[in-house]
Structures are given as C-alpha cells and as structure tokens.
C-alpha cells in the first residue's frame, strides 16, 4: 500500500480547480485504504496548522500573506515538513512545478521517496507560464526564463512519473525530454453522480430554491482572476443581452484575497453597461452543482488554462459549453459536438457562439447529451482514482519501479533511472 503526500502551494480553503482536485483525489485515496497527506502554505493565520479534511491529513507551513511572494518563501518550511514527516509517506506528488518542482524532487531523492510531478497549468515545462500575461512575454527576459527552464528540466527528468492533465501538457513533458514511459495522461476527474444533468422539473425546482430567473442562464464558475477571460465574457454577454431579453449571466466564485482578482473591476463593468439586473455575482458557493444543473449553457473564456475542472463539472451536468480554443479546454469540449470553441480573447466570436446556442434549444440538448457522455468516458472520478492508484503502485518503491527489465503497463522495459543503482 502506497502512502501519498501532496506538496502544493495552496489547498482548502483556497478555492480553485487544482485545490479541488487534490481534495477529491486525496479523500478517495484515503477511503480506499491509501493514506493521503497534504503539505501546503498557511496563507491565513486563522487556518489551523494541522487538521484532517475528508480523511486527508493537512499540514500548513508559513509564511502567510499574499500568494505571489509567499509561494516562494514557503519552500524552506515545506521541505522541513517533508523531512519531519518522512516516515509517513512513500510517494511525493508535487503539484505545480514552477516553484516546488525542483526543490520537491531534490527532497524526495534525499529521502528515498518516489516523486511524481504534476503541473497545475500549461507552460510550466516551457517557461511560458512564468511570463505569460506580463510585459515581459516575448522579450529578452522571457527568452532567458525559457533557457533557465530548459536547464532546470534536465534535472527534473529524473522524476519517477509525470502526470499530465491535458494533451498539451503531455506534449510539453515529452518536448522537455521526459522519458515517454514515465509520462501519464490522467485528466482530473469529477464525481459524475454529484454532477449530473437535471430533468426539467428538477431545473425548475433548483431555480426556485436559488431565486434564479426563469430565463436562459449562462453560467461560469471559478475564481474571478485575470487571465480567465471574464472581461471578454462580460463584453460578449452585453452583446447577447441586447438581442436575447431572456438571457442572464451567473458568475459563480470570488476573487477575494487573490493577488490577480478582477472582481471589483467586473462589478464596475457590469454596472457601467447597465447589466446589473441581468448578471448575478453569486460569490463562493459550496453546492456549485445546484447552480450548474439549473443552467442552460456554460461559458469558459479562459485565455491560459491547464484543463478547467469547472468545465468538466459543467460537462458532467450535461451543459453545452462555449470555450476558448487553448490549453486543455480542447480536451473537454469536442468542438461542434459537445460545445463550441472560439479564438481566445475574441468577444464577438464568443457572443455569436453563445447567442446561437441560446436561440436553439434542440442543439443545446444534443450538445449537452454529448458533453455528459464525454465526461463519463474521460473524466469520471472513480476511473481517475484507479489510474492514480495503479501509478502510485508502479513507482513504489522507487528503485523497484525503475529497475532494469521492469516494464510499465503497455510499454517496453525502461532504462534505469539516473537516481537508482543499476
């Protein structure tokens, strides 16, 4: 039995797709007999230093304060926590390689643990994630960062496994020189029983309970942050609202406490455009599935996205989606079948796609059914759990996993890892 420790920059109560993924996977691992621990940053002094959440042991380390600086300053305390708890885990899963990847790998090697690297966004293995959306993108600093990232990757290739949640991240791993037999494509899974389509009478009851209008509801869920394309969504919805009086936009989530929050700016934009009565800022909601099941269409205009767990949740609820053609979004939206794709940042294209779906109930229904089938086939949490358990079993113990002659599932025998005796 492999005992798993997740090393991550942030975890509950921080709201986000990656945080939700670790909580869901960790709780399922614990329930299936695989102990799970999380070491993360204690961003707020009000959060306990240690607690149990859904069967997961959580240890939080300093410092508090803004994540932009804190995620770097947490490294010494996080590594100390790994050494103190070295007797409690066999596999170290490092979520997010930009800050914790190389330190986590070095610590795992020093402790004799198997190490699995899992980026939280695309661009971590190319260096793009460091400068994307900044004035440095494409400039001299960007080129220097990419060279530095390539040098770092030569060390990170020694990891026992690399988990890619999307095909784009899988390609980035391979381009960075990761051994193909160690790269596993495992998308994030969702509870497809919890996130399921609503019958018409259920939808009406949900809208009544949530005090939602009886119109055509366009939903979005996640953190209200820069890079999520929310400014474009508000602009596109303003166009849609002008021609479709029944349309209403639901923004599920918050940007509170986040360095890249644009929540205040979004509220100003909505008010300035006169859309106040047509847009609901729901804030952070725990029962996001109720809001999704009450909706008609899901919008996901992110400009830079690893996968989009909220998009997967919407698909499981049988919602047709309109999303940007970027990152892992194309793994979740089967363009023209389960939803529609548009060029990132193109408000006119987003408005046209949303308007077309809202005007065509038959097409919405057909795409929603296709989205549900896709979610069941690719993103079911139980299948996700089985694949992770198999992976953890393969890499534990490390030298057994990389010994000469041992072949992974469906592949040829790999060569010895540089960190293992031959």
SEVO-147337 format. One record per residue (C-alpha): residue in one letter; x, y, z. Coordinates in steps of 0.02 Angstrom, whole numbers, always signed. Example, Ala and Ser with C-alpha at 12.3 -4.5 7.8 and 13.67 -1.06 7.14 Angstrom:
REM residues 2
rest,xx,yy,zz
A,+615,-225,+390
S,+684,-53,+357
This chain:
REM residues 422
rest,xx,yy,zz
X,+0,+0,+0
X,+74,+168,-54
X,+57,+314,+65
X,+44,+476,-33
X,+95,+654,+11
X,+40,+800,-97
X,+155,+952,-92
X,+61,+1104,-157
X,+65,+1292,-147
X,-118,+1304,-96
X,-259,+1195,-33
X,-428,+1210,+51
X,-499,+1334,+99
X,-424,+1413,-57
X,-549,+1392,-198
X,-484,+1326,-363
X,-485,+1180,-483
X,-316,+1111,-428
X,-359,+1126,-245
X,-524,+1038,-276
X,-437,+901,-374
X,-317,+861,-232
X,-458,+862,-105
X,-565,+746,-210
X,-423,+628,-254
X,-349,+629,-79
X,-515,+589,+4
X,-547,+446,-118
X,-373,+378,-90
X,-399,+383,+99
X,-568,+299,+85
X,-492,+160,-21
X,-355,+124,+106
X,-215,+235,+37
X,-167,+363,+170
X,-153,+539,+100
X,-66,+693,+171
X,-56,+871,+105
X,+84,+993,+144
X,+37,+1168,+91
X,+53,+1351,+138
X,-38,+1427,+285
X,-92,+1584,+194
X,-201,+1647,+337
X,-162,+1637,+522
X,-344,+1589,+552
X,-315,+1423,+463
X,-257,+1282,+577
X,-77,+1223,+560
X,-139,+1044,+559
X,-310,+967,+531
X,-399,+822,+448
X,-512,+858,+299
X,-612,+718,+218
X,-489,+589,+285
X,-337,+688,+223
X,-205,+745,+347
X,-165,+927,+310
X,-7,+1015,+370
X,+11,+1201,+336
X,+177,+1292,+341
X,+223,+1477,+348
X,+226,+1611,+288
X,+55,+1691,+273
X,+12,+1839,+165
X,-3,+1861,-24
X,+24,+1705,-128
X,+134,+1791,-257
X,+278,+1805,-133
X,+225,+1675,-6
X,+235,+1529,-126
X,+423,+1558,-142
X,+453,+1594,+42
X,+363,+1433,+92
X,+495,+1320,+13
X,+612,+1301,+165
X,+468,+1267,+285
X,+386,+1146,+163
X,+547,+1047,+141
X,+571,+1042,+329
X,+395,+972,+346
X,+438,+835,+220
X,+591,+784,+319
X,+495,+785,+484
X,+358,+678,+410
X,+469,+564,+306
X,+407,+409,+395
X,+227,+441,+343
X,+234,+431,+153
X,+307,+331,+9
X,+259,+437,-142
X,+281,+625,-154
X,+165,+711,-279
X,+222,+888,-317
X,+77,+990,-387
X,+146,+1139,-481
X,+325,+1132,-544
X,+363,+1319,-560
X,+411,+1342,-377
X,+405,+1174,-290
X,+455,+1057,-431
X,+644,+1054,-416
X,+653,+1077,-225
X,+522,+939,-205
X,+618,+822,-320
X,+782,+852,-228
X,+698,+823,-60
X,+613,+665,-122
X,+778,+596,-184
X,+864,+637,-18
X,+725,+544,+74
X,+724,+396,-44
X,+543,+427,-97
X,+460,+407,-266
X,+423,+577,-344
X,+280,+619,-461
X,+275,+791,-544
X,+108,+867,-595
X,+100,+1042,-671
X,-50,+1148,-622
X,-54,+1246,-786
X,+16,+1225,-960
X,+178,+1314,-997
X,+269,+1258,-840
X,+389,+1148,-937
X,+421,+1276,-1074
X,+439,+1428,-963
X,+289,+1516,-1041
X,+192,+1507,-877
X,+318,+1622,-791
X,+294,+1771,-906
X,+125,+1743,-988
X,+14,+1895,-974
X,+156,+2010,-921
X,+251,+2146,-1014
X,+400,+2027,-1020
X,+315,+1898,-1132
X,+412,+1882,-1295
X,+554,+1991,-1234
X,+732,+1964,-1176
X,+679,+1911,-1000
X,+557,+1786,-1074
X,+695,+1708,-1178
X,+808,+1699,-1026
X,+671,+1617,-924
X,+644,+1486,-1058
X,+830,+1447,-1063
X,+831,+1431,-873
X,+678,+1320,-878
X,+760,+1207,-1006
X,+913,+1190,-893
X,+802,+1151,-744
X,+708,+1020,-845
X,+868,+920,-865
X,+863,+889,-678
X,+675,+862,-670
X,+681,+721,-797
X,+739,+611,-652
X,+563,+607,-578
X,+482,+435,-569
X,+324,+491,-657
X,+249,+644,-739
X,+61,+668,-735
X,-15,+774,-872
X,-196,+828,-853
X,-208,+877,-1037
X,-134,+827,-1203
X,-44,+994,-1216
X,+47,+966,-1051
X,+87,+789,-1107
X,+169,+860,-1263
X,+265,+985,-1158
X,+334,+846,-1048
X,+392,+748,-1200
X,+469,+902,-1281
X,+562,+937,-1118
X,+643,+766,-1128
X,+539,+669,-1001
X,+551,+482,-1038
X,+390,+437,-1131
X,+359,+282,-1025
X,+351,+391,-869
X,+225,+517,-937
X,+46,+477,-890
X,-103,+569,-962
X,-228,+573,-817
X,-358,+713,-828
X,-439,+775,-669
X,-596,+677,-626
X,-762,+734,-554
X,-900,+646,-460
X,-1019,+609,-603
X,-1156,+559,-482
X,-1149,+727,-393
X,-1126,+823,-556
X,-1267,+755,-664
X,-1399,+826,-781
X,-1562,+890,-709
X,-1732,+842,-777
X,-1842,+992,-825
X,-1941,+983,-662
X,-1779,+974,-561
X,-1712,+1125,-652
X,-1867,+1225,-611
X,-1858,+1174,-428
X,-1674,+1221,-419
X,-1707,+1392,-494
X,-1844,+1423,-369
X,-1733,+1372,-223
X,-1587,+1478,-283
X,-1701,+1626,-326
X,-1644,+1624,-508
X,-1742,+1699,-652
X,-1842,+1587,-767
X,-1744,+1631,-923
X,-1593,+1568,-1018
X,-1450,+1552,-893
X,-1268,+1563,-947
X,-1154,+1502,-806
X,-970,+1523,-768
X,-880,+1456,-613
X,-707,+1477,-539
X,-601,+1616,-466
X,-629,+1792,-530
X,-450,+1818,-585
X,-353,+1899,-725
X,-322,+1777,-867
X,-491,+1691,-851
X,-564,+1794,-993
X,-701,+1868,-885
X,-685,+2042,-958
X,-718,+1965,-1128
X,-865,+1866,-1058
X,-948,+2023,-990
X,-920,+2112,-1156
X,-991,+1965,-1254
X,-1139,+1947,-1138
X,-1182,+2131,-1162
X,-1200,+2094,-1348
X,-1304,+1938,-1316
X,-1416,+2028,-1191
X,-1458,+2158,-1321
X,-1538,+2031,-1436
X,-1598,+1900,-1311
X,-1703,+1976,-1171
X,-1715,+1809,-1078
X,-1525,+1790,-1058
X,-1450,+1800,-884
X,-1267,+1777,-832
X,-1214,+1684,-674
X,-1038,+1713,-608
X,-1004,+1580,-476
X,-849,+1613,-372
X,-748,+1754,-298
X,-583,+1844,-317
X,-573,+1897,-135
X,-398,+1886,-62
X,-319,+1841,-230
X,-174,+1943,-300
X,-246,+1934,-476
X,-426,+1969,-427
X,-530,+2070,-550
X,-694,+2053,-457
X,-709,+2239,-417
X,-671,+2285,-597
X,-801,+2162,-661
X,-933,+2235,-547
X,-892,+2409,-612
X,-902,+2349,-792
X,-1071,+2267,-764
X,-1140,+2421,-678
X,-1073,+2539,-811
X,-1151,+2437,-951
X,-1322,+2435,-867
X,-1318,+2245,-849
X,-1341,+2242,-661
X,-1513,+2158,-664
X,-1452,+2031,-794
X,-1294,+1972,-703
X,-1284,+1878,-538
X,-1123,+1880,-437
X,-1156,+1726,-331
X,-992,+1730,-236
X,-913,+1572,-171
X,-1039,+1430,-170
X,-1014,+1257,-96
X,-1154,+1174,-195
X,-1094,+1229,-366
X,-1179,+1078,-443
X,-1350,+1150,-400
X,-1313,+1310,-496
X,-1243,+1215,-644
X,-1391,+1096,-652
X,-1507,+1247,-652
X,-1417,+1325,-802
X,-1432,+1310,-991
X,-1259,+1347,-1059
X,-1083,+1356,-986
X,-957,+1488,-1039
X,-770,+1462,-1015
X,-669,+1601,-1098
X,-501,+1571,-1009
X,-351,+1634,-1105
X,-225,+1517,-1020
X,-293,+1356,-945
X,-218,+1188,-899
X,-384,+1095,-908
X,-527,+1180,-816
X,-609,+1071,-683
X,-762,+1184,-682
X,-781,+1150,-868
X,-775,+963,-832
X,-907,+985,-696
X,-1019,+1076,-819
X,-998,+938,-948
X,-1045,+808,-817
X,-1203,+910,-783
X,-1247,+897,-966
X,-1215,+1079,-1009
X,-1158,+1126,-1184
X,-1008,+1241,-1168
X,-927,+1382,-1263
X,-740,+1389,-1227
X,-577,+1461,-1288
X,-476,+1355,-1407
X,-324,+1343,-1293
X,-234,+1230,-1169
X,-333,+1083,-1103
X,-502,+1160,-1145
X,-496,+1070,-1312
X,-486,+905,-1217
X,-653,+940,-1133
X,-752,+1023,-1272
X,-773,+918,-1427
X,-797,+1065,-1545
X,-961,+1057,-1640
X,-1023,+907,-1541
X,-1020,+941,-1354
X,-995,+1128,-1369
X,-914,+1266,-1469
X,-736,+1334,-1472
X,-685,+1513,-1513
X,-518,+1607,-1527
X,-458,+1666,-1355
X,-499,+1847,-1322
X,-624,+1865,-1465
X,-780,+1940,-1385
X,-876,+1945,-1549
X,-847,+1759,-1581
X,-896,+1717,-1402
X,-1055,+1820,-1417
X,-1101,+1737,-1582
X,-1075,+1562,-1511
X,-1174,+1599,-1352
X,-1314,+1684,-1448
X,-1327,+1539,-1570
X,-1343,+1410,-1431
X,-1468,+1511,-1331
X,-1577,+1526,-1486
X,-1576,+1339,-1525
X,-1644,+1226,-1386
X,-1628,+1070,-1493
X,-1444,+1099,-1522
X,-1417,+1137,-1337
X,-1498,+973,-1290
X,-1396,+870,-1414
X,-1232,+951,-1363
X,-1274,+931,-1179
X,-1301,+744,-1202
X,-1135,+731,-1294
X,-1048,+828,-1154
X,-1116,+708,-1024
X,-1057,+557,-1123
X,-884,+634,-1142
X,-874,+669,-954
X,-920,+489,-912
X,-793,+422,-1036
X,-644,+533,-994
X,-668,+619,-827
X,-755,+504,-704
X,-676,+517,-530
X,-681,+331,-495
X,-584,+292,-654
X,-467,+434,-608
X,-437,+354,-437
X,-399,+184,-513
X,-270,+258,-630
X,-183,+354,-491
X,-178,+202,-378
X,-101,+100,-518
X,+27,+236,-550
X,+75,+251,-366
X,+92,+63,-357
X,+211,+65,-505
X,+329,+195,-434
X,+336,+122,-257
X,+468,+80,-206
X,+567,+193,-321
X,+711,+79,-363
X,+591,-65,-389
X,+493,+43,-511
X,+646,+91,-611
X,+748,-67,-601
X,+816,-142,-763
X,+693,-254,-852
X,+536,-193,-764
X,+410,-138,-894
X,+269,-15,-862
X,+92,-55,-915
X,+84,-73,-1103
X,+265,-22,-1134
X,+441,-86,-1157
X,+560,-103,-1012
X,+630,+68,-965
X,+814,+102,-933
X,+873,+126,-755
X,+835,+299,-683
X,+988,+409,-654
X,+948,+410,-469
X,+940,+221,-449
X,+1083,+96,-436
X,+1096,-12,-591
